[in-house]
Amino acid sequence: MRAAIFEEAGRPLNVVTVEDPRPAPDQVVIEVAHCGICGSDLHVTQHGLVPAGTILGHEFAGTIVEIGREVGGDWRVGDRVTALPIQACRSCEPCAIGLPGLCSSVLFTGTTLETPGAYAQYVRARRTMLQRLPAGVSFAEGALVEPLAVAHHAVGLAGELSGASVLVIGAGPIGVGVALFARLAGARHVVVSEPAHGRRQTALGMGATHAIDPAAGPVARSFATLAGRQPGVVFECVGNPGMLQHAIELAGVRGRVLVAGVCLEEDRIRPLTALGKEVSLQFSQCYTERDFSSVIDAIAHGRADATPMLTRIVGFDELPSAFEALRQPGEQCKLLIDPH
């Protein structure tokens, strides 16, 4: 099969031919219809946090083409699926309480040589992580389920949002997903702060009530003008150093700060800022099977429209250059790969 291989930091992905994957007894092989390019893929390759030879890609959807001998159940060749890109032990404390993404020995698809990802024509997935796609959910929408599940999980950790005034910092895929699910959770104001015009428009298309340019003036003042108060909940969806302190500063008295952005560098905060307002700080990482199924159900029943976040679909010929282009700030939100 064809696959895009990471070789080393600073070099574009290399599209090569590799052996087709075979399923372990508890796995299936999925023919990839679409796979999303995630910001974390950009970060780990920039910092060399994955080994040479890694096939990236953990946001995928496709069709089952081969089934391991222990899979069982009602899974069949030809089933349309997505899957949580998680290899969990199923025996540690986080696994026991339904948090496989926090497993003490977890491996994520697309991050190791042992768990190659879906920047390829085929990818393996654990039976326990499979999620069926209903007939009304396209493969493109199926590939968007994973980033939307990240957003759904973060919104769920925020607690009661009915009538709330919410600020979302960043209108990448996670930020616009947070805007979508915050509105579905009943938030009255969902204001997205994003410097890129195109991404602000995407946020509005995903359900944000307002989208502001942080370069146009102080975010706190803009938010108060729109919502009549300071944010009760702030979602930090950027992940750059300094954004955590920025979110704390913007939160209102007893505000909640939800951190969904992935920062791979050391950062600093001033605790006194949070102390003076009794701000609560909650980090959100990954998702559960329920987050995946809830997102699929919302798309299937028309409660959630994921299509505004899809910028374009690229093939393998375009992938290396498109991947590198995403390292620079821009208007694009979510790119999908079509490996055929």
C-alpha positions in Angstrom: 0.0 0.0 0.0 1.0 3.7 -0.3 1.7 5.5 2.9 3.2 8.8 4.0 6.2 8.3 6.2 7.8 10.7 8.7 11.6 10.5 8.4 13.0 13.4 10.5 12.1 16.8 11.8 12.5 19.5 9.1 11.9 17.1 6.2 8.5 16.7 4.4 6.7 13.5 4.7 7.8 10.9 2.2 5.1 8.9 0.3 6.3 5.3 -0.2 5.0 1.8 -0.8 5.0 -0.4 2.3 3.5 -3.8 3.2 -0.2 -4.0 3.8 -1.1 -4.4 7.4 -2.5 -7.7 8.8 -4.8 -7.7 11.7 -3.9 -9.1 15.2 -6.5 -11.5 16.5 -8.5 -8.6 18.2 -8.1 -6.2 15.3 -9.7 -5.3 12.0 -8.1 -3.8 8.9 -9.8 -0.7 7.6 -9.5 0.6 4.0 -9.1 4.3 4.7 -11.5 6.6 2.9 -10.4 9.8 4.6 -7.9 10.8 7.3 -7.6 14.2 9.0 -4.4 16.1 9.4 -4.2 17.0 13.1 -2.3 19.8 14.8 -0.7 17.3 17.1 0.8 15.6 14.0 2.4 18.9 13.1 3.7 19.3 16.7 5.2 15.9 17.2 7.0 16.0 13.8 8.3 19.5 14.5 9.8 18.4 17.8 10.9 14.9 16.6 8.7 13.2 19.2 7.9 10.2 17.0 10.5 7.8 15.6 11.6 7.8 12.0 9.4 5.6 9.9 6.2 6.5 11.7 3.0 6.5 9.7 1.0 9.3 11.2 -2.8 9.7 11.2 -5.4 9.1 13.9 -8.6 10.8 12.5 -9.9 8.3 10.0 -12.9 6.6 8.6 -13.3 3.8 6.1 -14.5 0.2 5.4 -13.5 -3.0 7.2 -11.7 -5.3 4.7 -10.2 -7.9 7.0 -11.2 -9.2 10.5 -9.0 -10.9 13.1 -10.0 -14.3 14.3 -11.0 -13.2 17.8 -13.0 -10.1 16.8 -16.4 -11.8 16.9 -19.6 -9.9 17.4 -21.6 -8.6 14.5 -18.6 -7.0 12.7 -18.4 -7.8 9.0 -16.2 -7.1 6.0 -17.8 -4.1 4.3 -18.9 -2.3 7.5 -18.5 1.5 7.5 -16.6 2.6 10.6 -14.4 5.0 12.4 -12.5 4.1 15.6 -10.9 5.5 18.7 -7.1 5.5 17.8 -6.3 4.0 21.2 -4.4 0.8 22.2 -5.3 0.5 25.9 -4.5 -2.3 28.4 -8.1 -2.5 29.6 -6.9 -3.5 33.1 -5.5 -0.4 34.8 -7.5 2.1 36.9 -8.3 4.6 34.1 -9.4 1.8 31.8 -11.6 0.4 34.6 -13.5 3.7 34.9 -14.0 4.1 31.2 -11.1 6.4 30.4 -8.9 4.4 27.9 -7.2 7.5 26.6 -5.7 7.9 30.1 -4.5 4.3 30.3 -1.1 4.0 32.1 0.4 2.1 29.1 -1.7 3.6 26.2 -0.3 3.7 22.7 -2.0 6.0 20.1 -2.4 5.0 16.5 0.0 7.0 14.3 2.5 7.8 17.0 4.7 4.6 17.2 6.2 2.1 14.8 4.1 -0.6 16.5 0.8 1.4 15.8 1.0 2.8 12.3 -1.6 5.4 11.4 -4.0 6.3 8.6 -1.8 8.4 6.4 -2.1 5.3 4.3 -4.5 3.2 2.3 -5.1 0.8 5.2 -5.0 1.0 9.0 -5.6 -1.4 11.8 -8.0 -0.8 14.7 -8.9 -2.7 17.9 -12.3 -4.3 17.9 -13.1 -2.6 21.2 -12.5 0.8 19.7 -14.7 0.5 16.6 -17.6 2.8 16.0 -20.1 2.1 13.3 -21.0 4.9 10.9 -24.8 5.1 10.1 -25.8 5.4 6.5 -26.4 9.1 6.8 -22.9 9.9 8.0 -20.4 10.3 5.1 -16.8 9.1 5.3 -15.6 12.7 5.4 -17.8 13.3 8.4 -16.6 10.1 9.9 -13.0 11.3 9.7 -14.1 14.5 11.6 -15.5 12.5 14.5 -12.2 12.2 16.3 -11.4 16.0 16.6 -15.1 16.6 17.3 -14.9 14.0 20.1 -12.0 15.9 21.6 -14.2 19.0 21.7 -17.2 17.1 23.0 -15.2 15.7 25.8 -13.9 19.2 26.8 -17.4 20.7 26.8 -18.6 17.8 28.9 -15.9 18.5 31.5 -17.0 22.2 31.7 -20.2 21.2 33.6 -23.5 23.0 33.3 -23.5 25.5 30.3 -27.1 26.3 30.0 -27.3 30.1 29.8 -23.6 30.5 30.2 -21.3 33.1 28.6 -18.5 31.2 27.0 -15.2 32.4 25.4 -13.3 30.0 23.0 -9.7 31.0 22.3 -8.7 29.6 18.9 -10.8 28.6 15.9 -8.9 25.5 14.8 -10.8 22.2 14.5 -11.0 21.8 18.3 -12.1 25.4 18.9 -14.9 25.3 16.3 -16.0 21.9 17.7 -16.1 23.4 21.2 -18.3 26.3 19.8 -20.6 23.7 18.3 -21.1 21.6 21.4 -21.2 24.6 23.8 -24.2 25.9 21.8 -25.8 22.5 21.8 -25.3 22.4 25.6 -27.3 25.6 25.9 -24.7 28.3 26.3 -26.2 31.8 25.6 -23.1 33.5 24.3 -20.3 31.6 22.6 -17.7 34.1 21.5 -14.6 32.8 19.6 -11.4 34.7 19.6 -9.3 34.0 16.4 -7.0 36.3 14.4 -7.6 34.6 11.0 -10.7 35.9 9.2 -11.5 32.6 7.5 -11.4 30.7 10.7 -13.7 33.2 12.4 -16.2 32.6 9.6 -15.9 28.9 10.1 -16.6 29.4 13.9 -19.7 31.3 13.0 -20.8 28.5 10.7 -20.3 25.9 13.4 -22.5 27.8 15.9 -20.6 30.5 17.6 -22.7 33.6 18.4 -19.8 35.9 17.7 -16.3 35.8 16.4 -13.8 38.5 17.3 -10.3 39.4 16.1 -7.9 39.6 19.1 -5.7 42.0 17.1 -8.6 44.5 16.9 -8.7 45.4 20.6 -8.6 43.8 24.1 -10.5 40.5 24.1 -11.9 41.2 27.6 -13.5 44.5 26.4 -14.9 42.9 23.2 -16.4 40.0 25.1 -18.0 42.3 27.7 -19.5 44.4 25.0 -21.1 41.4 23.4 -22.1 39.4 26.5 -22.6 42.1 29.1 -20.1 40.4 31.5 -16.8 38.5 31.6 -16.7 34.9 30.6 -18.1 32.3 32.9 -16.2 29.6 31.0 -13.0 30.0 28.9 -11.9 27.2 26.6 -8.2 27.4 25.7 -7.8 25.7 22.3 -4.5 26.9 21.0 -1.8 25.3 23.1 0.9 27.9 22.8 3.0 29.1 25.7 1.3 32.1 27.4 -2.2 31.1 26.4 -3.0 29.5 29.7 -2.2 32.7 31.6 -4.2 34.6 29.0 -7.2 32.4 29.6 -7.0 32.8 33.4 -6.8 36.6 33.0 -9.9 36.6 30.8 -12.0 34.4 33.0 -14.6 36.1 35.3 -15.0 35.6 39.0 -15.2 31.9 39.8 -14.8 31.3 36.1 -13.9 27.9 34.7 -10.9 27.5 32.4 -10.9 24.4 30.2 -7.6 23.6 28.6 -8.0 21.6 25.4 -4.9 23.0 23.6 -1.9 20.8 23.6 1.3 22.7 24.6 4.5 20.7 24.3 6.7 23.3 25.8 7.1 24.5 29.4 4.8 27.3 30.3 4.3 29.7 33.3 1.3 31.1 35.0 0.8 33.6 37.8 -1.3 31.7 40.4 -2.3 34.9 42.1 -4.4 35.9 39.1 -6.5 32.8 39.4 -6.5 33.0 43.2 -7.9 36.5 43.2 -11.0 35.3 41.2 -11.2 31.7 42.5 -10.8 30.4 38.9 -11.1 26.7 38.4 -8.6 25.1 36.0 -9.4 21.8 34.2 -7.3 20.0 31.6 -9.0 17.9 28.9 -7.2 15.2 27.1 -8.6 12.8 24.6 -12.1 11.3 24.8 -14.2 8.2 25.6 -16.2 5.8 23.5 -19.3 7.7 24.6 -17.9 10.9 23.2 -17.4 9.2 19.9 -20.9 7.7 19.8 -22.5 11.0 20.9 -20.8 12.9 18.1 -21.8 10.3 15.5 -25.4 10.4 16.8 -25.5 14.2 16.7 -24.3 14.2 13.0 -26.6 11.3 12.0 -29.7 13.1 13.4 -28.9 16.5 12.1 -28.1 18.2 15.4 -24.5 18.8 14.4 -23.2 19.9 11.0 -19.5 19.2 10.8 -19.0 20.2 7.2 -18.2 24.0 7.7 -14.9 22.9 9.4 -13.7 21.0 6.3 -11.4 23.2 4.2 -10.4 20.8 1.5 -9.4 17.2 0.7 -5.9 16.4 -0.7 -4.4 13.3 -2.2 -1.0 11.8 -1.6 0.6 13.9 -4.3 -0.3 17.1 -2.5 0.1 15.7 1.1 3.7 16.5 1.9 3.5 20.2 0.8 0.0 20.6 2.3 1.2 19.2 5.6 4.2 21.6 5.7 2.0 24.6 4.8 -0.1 24.0 7.8 2.8 24.9 10.1 2.3 28.5 9.3 -0.8 30.4 10.6 -3.5 30.6 8.0 -7.2 30.5 7.2 -7.6 26.7 6.8 -9.4 24.7 9.5 -9.4 21.0 8.7 -7.7 19.2 5.8 -8.5 15.6 5.0 -6.5 13.1 3.1 -7.9 10.9 0.4 -5.3 8.1 0.0 -6.8 6.7 -3.3 
